[in-house]
Amino acid sequence: MAGGIAGAVIFGAMVGLGSLLSSRVGNPIPIIVLAIAGAYGGWLLGVIVFGAVRGGAGGEEGR
């Protein structure tokens, strides 16, 4: 659950930044590029947070 929330926050932030840039430039390309980058960044952060919350096998940290 925490990984999904973290990923959604990153995706939303990147889409918001793309929307801001798109309104300034008058071109829809920034929102498309930053939405794709936000989707990848959100997925990556979600996997990292999920792994950190889940922990290692048997509840022990990896050695």
Sequence and secondary structure as in RCSB ss.txt:
>XXXX:A:sequence
MAGGIAGAVIFGAMVGLGSLLSSRVGNPIPIIVLAIAGAYGGWLLGVIVFGAVRGGAGGEEGR
>XXXX:A:secstr
 HHHHHHHHHHHHHHHHHHHHHHHHT SHHHHHHHHHHHHHHHHHHHHHHHHHH SGGG    
